[in-house]
Each structure stands twice: as C-alpha cells, then as structure tokens.
Amino acid sequence: MTRISVRLDPELHDRLHQRAAGAQLPFSEFIRSALSVAADQDGRYVYSSQDEILATCIQTFAILATSLGDRAPDTLAKGMAHARTLLSQRGLLDPEGRS
C-alpha cells in the first residue's frame, strides 16, 4: 500500500475526524473512502455527479415539510429537532451553529 502525507488545516482535520466518528470508521479508513470517491472509476466528476439526486431530495423534503407544517406544526418542529440532532452527531452541521 502506498503511503501519502497531506497537510490539513486544524479546522478541516477536526471536521474530518468528526465525520469519521459519525460514520463509525477509523480516520484512515474514512479518508481512503473519501479519496476513492474522488477517483471515481466511471469518470464522473465527484463534486457534481450527485447534484441531481440531491436537488430531488431537497425538493421532496421542502414539499413534505410544507405540507406537514400546514397540518401539524408541532410534529414538524419535533422532526426538525430530531433531524438536527442526527446531522450533528454525524458531523454534518456546523458545530458553531452557523448553518
């Protein structure tokens, strides 16, 4: 196995460690997986190949949240709080609350 050395800003390093922990993976395994995605064998550009799927998910969520919010705002609020907790545990939210 080839070994590489990469310098990271401490903030990026911390975020990557948090994502690895959220995925319940050792840091090195998480990084290898991320690099594997970046080197997609099908030649897709890693930063845009999932944009259409993500856009569809966001649209579906917006429609569902709007409908639920109209019918049961308390249920929507509970669901959003639960979603924030799950996203935070997986390192997908800014720990300082900026996003």
Secondary structure, DSSP 8 states (H G I E B T S, - for coil): ---------HHHHHHHHHHHHHTT--HHHHHHHHHHHHT-TT---TTTTTHHHHHHHHHHHHHHHHHHHHH-HHHHHHHHHHHHHHHHHTT-S-TTS--
